[in-house]
Amino acid sequence: MSSTSSHSKPTARHKSAASSAPTRVVINTRPVERAAPLTQYLQAAGLSVVEIPMLTLQPRPITNAEMALMRQWFAGDYQALVIVSPTAAAAGLAVWQALAREHHGQHSERNGDKQKNASQNNESQKTTERQNLSAPSHLIAVGEATAAVLNEAKIKAASYHVLQPRVANNEGMLAMPEIDSLQAGDKLLVWRGLGGRRLLVNTLQARGVHIDSIAWYERIMPHEACRQYNQWLQQFSTAASVPSPLSSEAIPAAPSTAQHPKPIPKQSKPVVIISSATAFEHWRQVISQGKRQATDETSAEDTVKQPLADSTGADGLPKLKLSDFAYVVLGERLANMVADEQLSYWRVEDLAPATILAAISA
């Protein structure tokens, strides 16, 4: 339930019913490598979609302690492995395969089965890795794209099966028998990025399950974010077919008594898709920085504490506020964040394109 819960008939998919209405604008803030399927799906439904990524995924070198966790998992010390993203799956899989090659090489040496030259030995190890890559625990991928990374790496002879929750989120994983059956003293390993939701971890730790995690990447703000936002803002504000959200048609002028303008209806605002708390903080930073360069040394934390920009910049373009947009947010944590700021939003439980379209059309 959103903070402004008015519901109108969907217009994006039924243009004939509202042919004079402007096309609904959606800002897709997903990382570049994950944005295209959602953008294409929403565009096919008749929405105007612009990609302004609020996250870029930067690889992190694996530490000695994390490598030790991988060796423990490879040795069978964990009951299950949870993989939360395609990026984490690809990074973890590469180390898993390296451990398999190392194990095969040690086994060959013990049995006097060395190849005659390094080239032949390397090729033999790679072939054995593909044929005998076996999982020492349950493999649980949070979504289809994550599962695909692991499934594409194996061949028919591989002895592992990638499991998926019915609903691609923390709640869905908690409902899986392989997770639900974990008890005090059991061990779970998580492949992830820095940050993210804590529901799965907190719930299992309260049950006494020991949880280790490896952060294969971190989420940083793209250098181009501010420039892309300002470019979109100029186009959005000057488009003949789309009135400015700060014009008299969209927001009544404040009365002489200095009362606040009447809020824009949620169904009239540009929609911003937010998938994580980090993405939301980066979006806040972009909005509040206005025309400042993305390379400004001001930190996101400091920017949050600054007042939002004036309603009009030096170039005459409107300076939108967080409340001039409606949001599609993932899960309870993000919903609470935007609700606390009295922003308009729809909450979704997964990031499937059909789910997001249904929310916007509600």
N, C-alpha and C positions, 0 to 999 in steps of 0.2 A: 504494500500500500504506500503510495507516495505522499509527499507533504502537501501537494495540491492535487487532489484526486478527481478532478472533473474528467469525464470520459465522453468523447465524441465519436461518431462513426468514422472509421478509417477513410482517409481521402487518398493516400498514396497509391493504393492498388485499384481504386475505383475512380479514375480520372473523369469518366463521363458524368459522374454524379456531382462533381465539383470542378468542372473544366476551367472555371475562371479563377480558381484558387491557385496561389503560387505553389510550385513544387516544394515539398518538404525538404529542408536541408539537414543532412546528417554529417557530422564530423567523426570520422573513424580514427581513433587515436591508437589503434593497435600497432605493434612493431611492424616494420616494413615487410619482414618475411612472413608475417601472419595476417596481413591486412587484406590481401587480394580476394580470397573467397567471400569474405563478408561484404566487401565493397561491391563485387560483381552481383551478389545475390540481392542486395538492396537496390542497386541500379536497375536490375531486371524487374523489380517490383515498382519502379517508377519514381524512386527517390533520387534526389540530387546529393551525391556523396563526394566529400573531399577528404583525402587522407592527410592528416597532420599527426604523425607519430609522436607520442609523448614518451616513448621508451625506445631505447636501443640496447641490445643485449651485448655486453662486453665480456668475453671469456676471462675466467680467472685461472691462473696456474694452480694445479693441484698441489697441496702441501704434503709434507711427509706424513703428518697425522692422518690426512684424508686418504693417502695411498695405503696406509695401514688398515683403515676401515675397508677399503676395497679388497685387500688381501684377506681380511677376516670374512667378508661376505663370500668371496670366492672359495674360501675353505669351508663354507657351510655353517657359519656361526649365527646367521640370521634366519628367522622364519619367513620373512617376506621382504621384498624390495618394492618401494613405491616410486614411480617416475612421474614427475608433474608436468613436464613439457617436452616438446620435440628437441629443443636445444639441449636439455639435460640428458635426454636419451642418447643423442648422438655423441656427446662428450663422454658419458659413462660407458657407452658401448665400445668406444675406441680403447679405453683402458681395460675393459673386460677382455677384449680380443688380445690385447698385449699380454695380459696375464695368462690367457689360454696358450699363446705361443710359448711363453716362458715355461709353463708347466709341461708342454709337449717336449720342449728341448731338454728339460731336466729328466723327463721320463726316458727319452731316447738315449741320453748319456748313460743312465743307470743300466740300460739294457744293451749297451754296446751297439746301438743302431744309428751311429752318426753317418751323415751323408759324406760323400767323398770331397765335396767342395761347398763353400759357403752359399753359392747361388742355389744349388740343388737343395741344400738344407732349408734355406729360407722359403723356397717354393713348397717344399713338403710341409713345413709348419703352417703356411697359409692355407693349404688344402685341408689339412687336418683340422684347423681352426674352423673352417666353414662347415666341415662335415660333422664335427663333434662338439660344437659350442653348446654346452648344456648349462642350464641355470641351477645354481645351488639352492634356490629358494623360489617361492612364488614370485612372479613378475606381475606387477599391477601398474598399468598405464592409465593415467587419469582421463585420456581422451583418444579419439580416433587417430589424430595426427601423431601423437606420441607413440601409440601402438604401432603405427605404420613404420616408424623408424626402426623399431626392433624386429618387426616381422619381415621387413625387406632385407635384413642382414642375414637371415638364416636360409638354409635350403631344406629340402624335404627330410634329410636325415637328422637335422638338428633336434635335440631332445628338450625343447622348452616350448611353453605355451604362454602367450601374453594375455593376461586377464584384464577386463575393463569393468568399471562400475556401470550400472544401468543409467545413472545420472552422473555426468562428468564434473563432479565437485567433491569437496571434503565430505559432505553428508553422504554422497553416493558411495564413497570408499568405505566409510564407517559401517555401511549396511552390508558390505560384502562378507560372506562367510569366512574368507581367509583373513580378514581384518577383525571381524566381530569375535572370532574365536581366540584371538591373542589374549594371553593372561599375564599376570605378574611374573616377571622373570624372562618372558619372551623378548626377542630382539627384532627391531624393525629398522631397516636402512631406507633413507629417502634421498633421491637424486633431485635437486631443485636449483633455483637461483636464490640469491640473497633476498631476504624479505619474504613477503607472501603471507597467506592466511595461516593461522595457527590452530584451527579447530581440530584437525586430525591429531596433531601432536599433543595438544593439551588434553584431549579426551583420552588418548591412549596412555599418556604419562600418569593421569589420575587413576588409571586402572593398574598401574605398576609395570607397564611395558617399557622396556629400555629402548630409546630411540636415538639413533645417530643420523646425521645428515651430511651430505657433501654438496656444497654450493659451487656449481660448475660455471656460473656466470653471475654478473650483477647487472641491474637495470640502471642506466644513466639517461639523462636528458639529451636528446639529439641536438647537435649544434644548430641545425636548420629550423628548429621548432618555432622560434620567434619570427623568423623571416617568413616561413610558410603561413603562420597565422596572420601576420600583417598583410600578406599578399591576398589571402582569402578575404580578410576584412574589407580591403579596398574593393575587391570584386563584388562582395556581398552588398556593400553599402551603395555602390554606384549602379548596380544592375537595374535596368529599367523595369523589369518585370517583378522585382522583389523590393518592396518598400523597406527602408531602413528600420531596424527594430527600435530605434530611438526616435523615429519620426512621430509626428502628431497622430498619424494613422494607427500606430502600434501602441503608443503610450500616451494617455491624456496628459496635457500640461499640468504641472503642479499648481494647485489653486493658490491664491494670494495668501492664504492662511499658513503656507509653508508645510502643508501636509504632504506625505509621500505620494508619488504617482500610483495609480492603480496597477497592480502587477500584471504582466503580460500572461495571458492564458497559456498553459503548458503546451497545448496543441498548436500554438502559433510560434513557438520558439525554435531556433535551431537546436538539433539534438546532438549531444556529445556522448559518445560511447566510452565508458571508463571501466577498465577491467582490474585495476589494482589501486591501492592507496598511493603507491609511488606515482602512478600515472596521474592521479588526481592532484597531487601536490605539484607535479610538473605543469599541469594545466593551469593551476592557480598562479604559478610563477609567470607563465606566458601572459595570462590575462593582466596581471598586475604590473608587469614590466612595460607593457605597451610597446613603444618604439625602441626600447633599449635593445642592444645587440644581445644575442644568445650567449655570447662569450663574456658578458659582464661577470665580474668576479663575485657579485653578490650571491650568496648561497640561497638555496631554496628555503631554508629555515628562516633566514633574515628577511627574505622577500615576503613570506607569509605574514610577518609582523607589520609590514608596511601597509598604508592605506591604498586602496585601489586608485587607479589613475582617474583624472578628471573625465567628465563625460565627453569632451572633445579635445583632440590632440592639436598640436601646432599645425598639422597638415589639414585640419578640418574634418578628419575622419572621426566617427564616434568611437569612444572607448568603452567597450562593453564590460559589464560586470559579470561575475559568476552567475548571478540571478537572472541574467538575460538569456540564459540557455536552459534547456531541459536535459536531463541526464538519464542514460541507461547504465545502471551500475550492477556489478556482479556481487551477489551475496549480501548477507546481513551486515557485515562490518562496514562495507562501503555505503549501504543504505543508511546506516546510523550516522555516518559522517556527513552525508549530504542533508539528511533530515535535521541534524543539529544546526545546520546553517540555513535552514528553511528554504532549501532549493527544491525545484520541481524535479521529480525523478520517477523512473520505473525500475523496479528491482527484478533481475533475472537470476536464475540459479545455474545457468550455463551460458556459454558464448556461441552456441550454434546459431548460424544466420537466421534460421526459421524462428528461433526463440526471440531473437532481438527484433525481428520484423513484427512478430505478433505483439510484443510489448509496445512498440511505437504506434502500432495500429489500434491499440485498445482504446 
